[in-house]
């Protein structure tokens, strides 16, 4: 696509037939998203079934080459995609936001294309030879969220295609245009029918989870929605990869340097204005450095500009939708009512257009306060005191979720020791939320199951087959 207008027009519904998508920063229309029905879904699934065998027959090398060409196509349209993403999702163009997200799509496609996956020799003793291979599943349903709509779509699409599957994507109803546009660009380099997007409501989307032609579901979203998918997929025994809700803890050890860690802690918590599954959502700080960490973190947070994402100066944007704004506002108000100390923010402007909630830091808060115990998924971070490492670990592990966590210390060895005690799928040292296409990622407890990324993520998009003889 040569222009933003052309890209948007290519994915928009005819006037009067779709659903108007509004910019969460301004309330102004972005475009008309199509509303696909069951007939459209069935056609997409049938096309995927028809196209998949030939795609699988190409083999890894040819499929990887196609993914590399698709990455080039995304790179060619990177600015147009970022502009649409900023308008629809709200995230700023700059900082670790819209342009960053589109760039991550390119990098993820290339990394996934280049991951090695060879048959594994399990036994070869002269009498028995057994090899483990991974065959395509068939048609994969990819159901994504509104916070990182393009990047998470690629996390699902790239390994599924690399493994020889066809993919039917259902984007969030809050951000369908971004995913439709991304797929349009990808399909410039992919065979017809192998990748499609169904922009639909919940009822039509539910058909994906029990459709007999769907062999696997990849889902990123809430734990409640994940439970529903598990139930609806049971009758057809679908394979599942579920990346569900999180409430990530960070533990700052007493030897950490408050000034040195402050900016990294900030971005661990406020990446994408806090709308990230594996963001740092509750920070535990030792008594010895508690006040210093609060002071340094407040100084960093106060300097980060928030506003319309199309303004090149901003690095924080609005909440994507009113429902999420209300969640954040309600949790902060409950914290204030409990007597917690607001270091920064907590005072949204009532007449401001858009769903902007100010960057908010809350100190001296109880561990059972709703702002700590519930996932806020927005720009509000509670900071909790602790006295002993055992106390911090116990509090970090107290919840039913365990997506990510982090430990902050000047002693990496000590930090690793604490990290090994935390119940989470990934524990970072002196950073938070840094994902890598080479490194497996998945949740513990009710944050989901199954691995994404790396060779293990590829294997999760295949059916293991042992050839024995």
C-alpha angles and dihedrals in degrees: 000000000000101000141025090244092053092049093049092047091052092062102032126105122242111273111279096014101081142048122273114240114208129209106247090213097055110009089237121135117268098183147302114282117207117245107216122202134210092276091058091048092051091049091051093050092047091050090050092051091050096047099041102077094056090045091051091048091059091075131220098295096054093043090050090051090053091051090052090053089048089053089053089052092053090049091052090054096036098120095046091049092048092050092053092045092051093050096046102036097030099230116138121256091236135052117037090328139086102349088038091052094051090046089051089054090057093046093047093051091051095045092048091049090054100046111118118235116175129167110271119231105221100176130008109159100145093266103051129034118186124178128188116219132175119225127192117272095215118235119016125198114215115197115186142186135238100245100072099007099165100037096047090046088057091047086060101034101045100057093038092055093041089057093053101261129132116232134217111192126204110191126198114276088236095060110023098132093062093054094042089052093048091051091048090056093044091050090061084079104027130082116264115271097015094102126028138161125218112200102197148133128266096272095055091040090055088063089068092061095056100028109129092219094058111092100182139017123209110194134179116184145076125347090238092056090045091056090052091051092050090054097045093046095050099087092059094037094232122186112246139202109186125185102184140173123319140187101195120205126212120199119202110202119217094252094058119117105239095204094045095052100037100093094043090048089050094054091042087060104030103038107136087007089297093304096125127111093221097040121130102262104169124030122203114199128184117246092242094065102018097111093044093051091049091050096048094043091049091052092052094045094048090057096055111099118226125196147091109356094226090064104096092216098061125092099173125056141181129294106270097239143013094249092059091044089055091050093054094043092049094050093049092048090052090051092050091048090053092059098257115154117248109214096180137000124353090135112096118189106248097210098043114119116240132027098291117157114182122245102271133196120185122193136184092034128152118248092237094053111121091241087063102033097045127058107254096187093198146074099304123100125188116210114205128194123229134180105198134032090236089057092050093049092047091052093045091053097043098094129080092239130074115173102137142342139177141213122208120203145131087233109068093188092055090046091054090052091055091043091058089061095054120097102226138113093240129019116191126203116223092345137057135217098008105151125188128196089227096053122075116243131192144130137263128218111357093347088092140261140258127060131262129193131032126036090313089057091052091051089053088062093055139066111243114234125185117208106201120187 
